[in-house]
Amino acid sequence: MKFISFLTLLIGAPLLAKPLPEIPLWSGEVPGEKGQIIGEEKVKDRDHNGILRTSNVSKPTLTIYPAPAGRGNGAAVIVAPGGGYNILASKHEGTDVCEWLNEIGVTAVLLKYRVPRRKDLGKHHAPMQDAQRAVSLVRSRAAEWQIDPDRLGILGFSAGGHLAATVLTSDGSVSFPKEEVDQHSPIPNFGVLVYPAYLKSETDPNQLVAEVSIDAKTPPSFVVVANGDKKYVEGSALYYLAMQRAGRECELHIYGKGGHGFGMKKTPRRVGEWTTQAGAWMGEMGFLKVK
């Protein structure tokens, strides 16, 4: 009976495709890196708790996780892990998220953006360049990867949530020399912000930060945070209010229990249901509909 149950589980589970080899974001010199002193890139489980941290990223890349054969719906989502713009939480906010997206028929794109913060530059300057290039690059290869360039989202955690918000609300201009790939828009079609950091202005607690400017063109967004995330919960609420006032589509979940950094960790609290809610929202908004 145990063997039959195991077979049933295997048959019922989606067969996830292997990720494609890493793709460099920049064909030549990475913009703004000259003179920056960054150590060797490392991936460590520092606390021996399964939380992988990627540090010292100077060569940003994309890794494509294709949707399972025959189950892809054409949507794609770029995943931006968090880590305070100092490291990348590359498993529970990275590879684990890509596997979940595959399970709902979405092609996942793991973004390894530059960390730590660059000397004499804003905390998100280099990551913003990487994220914008990532959006344009994915769109430029949409046919190859069998995705719809008009159903491309970005999903970010903590600092990655801030990064996603800046990309979603940008005017499309970039701070690097354009190449052929950059003919494609660097603005995603939708966003999922998971406990996004740094959204509340430090000078006016009732306003968003200057780099997140919501208007009538801001793409639809799904935002999730926990009430216990005292440092960042207000920023999520401010984002929702700004979207509401601009007449834009936005769904906000503030769970009663849960702190910061839950990501794809197993938790008995309801906040662990965020993936179900996010997937349902993407479906309801039409982003998972096969065209």
N, C-alpha and C positions, 0 to 999 in steps of 0.2 A: 504493500500500500504506500509506503514511504517513497519507493522508487517511482510508482505511478504518479504520485503527487508532485514529485520533483520534475518528471517529464512534462506534466501539465503546466507547471510553472515556467519551464523553459520554453514550451511551445507558445504560451500566452505572452511571454515577455518580448518586447521589441528587440530585434537584432540590430544593435548599434554598429554603424560603420566605423572603421578605424580612421582617426584623423589623418589628414593629408600632411605632408612635410611642411615645416615652418616656411613662411614666405616673408622676406624682408620688406618692410614698408617703404624704404627708400632705395632707389636704384643706385645712387651714388653716395656722396657724403651726406650724413645726417645733418639737417640744418641746425646751426647754432652750437654744434658740439665742439668746434675748434676751441682749444684752450680749457675745456672742461676736464677735470681730473676725476675719473670714475674707476673704482676698483674692478676686479674680476667678477663677472656675473656668477651668482651662487643661488642654489635652491636648498633650503634647510628646513627641517622640522625641529626648530630650536627648543621647544618645550616638550618634545616627544608626545604630542597629543594629536597627531595627524594633521595639524595645521601647517601647511607648507608656505614658506615665505621666499619669494624670489627677490633678490636684491641686486643692485648695481647694473641696471639695464641701460646699456648705451646703444644697443642695436635692436630697435623695436621690430616686432614681427607680428604676423597674423598666423593662426593655425585654424584651418577649416575642419569642422566636424560635420560631414555631410549628413543630411537626414537619411533615415533608413530607406533602403531601396523599396520602391513601391508605396512608401508612406509619406513621402515629402509633400508638403502643401505649397511650396514655392516661397514661403516666408524665410527670412534670415534675420538673425539678431547678433550684433556685435556685443561681446561681453567684456566689461571693463572691471576687473577686480579692484578692491579697495586696498588701503594700507597707508593712508595719510600722506600720499605722494612721496613716501620714503621707501616702502617695499610694496610688493604685490602679494595679496593673499591668494595664491594661484590655484588652490584646490577647492576649498569650500565656497569660494567666490569666483571660481574660474572653471576648471575642468569638470567639476561636479555639476555646475550650472549648464555647461554645454551638453552633458549627457541628458539632463532633464529636458532641455529644448529639443533634442533629438527625439525623445519619447513622445513629444506632441507634434512631431512632423516638421520641425523647424531646423534649418541648417544653422548651426552655431559657428560663430567666428570669435575665437579667443584673442583678445588684443593684449599684447605684452608691450606696454608703453614705458617710456623712460622714467626711471626713478634712480636715486632719490632726487629731491629738488635741486635744480641747477643754480649755481652761484650767480648772484646778481640778476636773476630772472624771477618772475612771479612763480608761485608754487605750481600753477597749472600751465605755464607757458609751453614747455616742451610736450607734456602729455596732450595738450589741446592740438598741437600740430600733428601728433601721431594719430589722434582720434579722427581729425578731419581727413587726413590722408587715407585712413582706414575705410571711412565711409565711401570716399570717391573710388578707392581701389576695388572694393567689393562690387560696387555698381559697374565698374568697367569690365568685370569678369563674370557678370551675372549669367550670361548665356552658358559659359563654360561650367559654372557651378549649379546650373539649373535652378536659379532663383529669380524672383520677380524684383527688379530694381526699385519698384514703387511700393514694396512691402519690406523695407529694410529698417529694422529697429536698433536701438542701442539700450543695453541693460547695464546699469552700474551700481556698485556697492560703495557706500561711505564716500571716500575721496573719488572713487569711480562714479558714484552717483552725482557728485558735483561736476565731474568731467562731462558726464552725459548731459547734465542740465545746460552747461555752457555750450556744448555742441548743438543741442536742440534749439537753443534760443539765439544762436549767432545769426548774423545777417548773410553768412556765406562767404565772407571775405577771409583770406588766410594770410599768415605772417611768414610765408616761405615762398621761394620762387616756384611758380607753377610749371608742371610738366604736362604731358598729354593726358595722363590719367586724371588730372585735376579739372578736366573739362566737365566731369560729372559732379553733381552737387554734393557738397560735404555735409549737408543737413539730412539727418535720418527722417523717416516717415513717422516714427513713433518712438516713445521712450518708456522704460521701466526703471524707476529710481527706488532703490532699496536702501533704507536708512541713509539718505544722502547727507553728506557733511557740508559745512561751510556755506550754507545757503542764506543764513541770516546775517544781515549787516552788523558789523561790530560797533558802528556809530549810531545806528537807528534800529532798535530791535523790532520795529514794525515794518521794516523794508527788507527786500531781498538784496543781496550783494550786487554791485554794479555790473559784473560780468554775466549775470543771469537776468536778462531783460525780456520779459514775456510780452508779446503783442498779438495782434489778430492772425498772425501766420504761424505761431508756435505749434508744432506737431502735438497730437494727442499724447497724454502721459498717464501712467499708472504709478502711484507713489505708495510705498508701505514703510511704516516705522512703528516702533513700540513706544508706549507712554513712558516707559522706564528709561528711554534714551534721552535723558534730560538735556544733554548738550545740543542735540540736533532735531528734536521733535518739532520745535517751533518753526524751523526752516522749512520742513515738509508742509506744515500748515500754511505758511506764507506763500509757498509755491502754488498750492491748491487755490488759495484765495486770488492770487494774481491770474491764474488760468480762468477761474470762474468770472472774474471781472472783465477779462478780455474776450469772454464768450468762447473759450476753447474747451475741448473735451478733456476731462481729467477725472480720475477716480483716486480717492485717498482712503487708505486703511490705517488707522491708528489703533493698534492692539493694546489691550489693557495691561498685559504682562509681557515681559521680554526686554532685554537691554539692547546693546549695540553689538553688531558683528555676528548675528546668528546665521546668516547666509543659508547654506544647505546643510547645516548641522542638524542632527536628529534632536528634537526637543519635544517634550510632552505638552508644551504650551500651544495655544491656538495660533501663535505667530508662525509656527511651522507650516501652517496651511497657506502661506502667502503664494507659493507656486501654483496651487490650485486656483486661487483668485486671479493671479496674474494671467494664467493661461485662459481662464474663462473670459477675462476682459479682452485679451487679444482676439479671441474667437468672436465675441460680441461686436467688436469694432470692425470685423471683417478682414483682419490681417492674416487669419489662418485659412481663409476660404480659397479653395483651389480654383484657379482661373483657367 
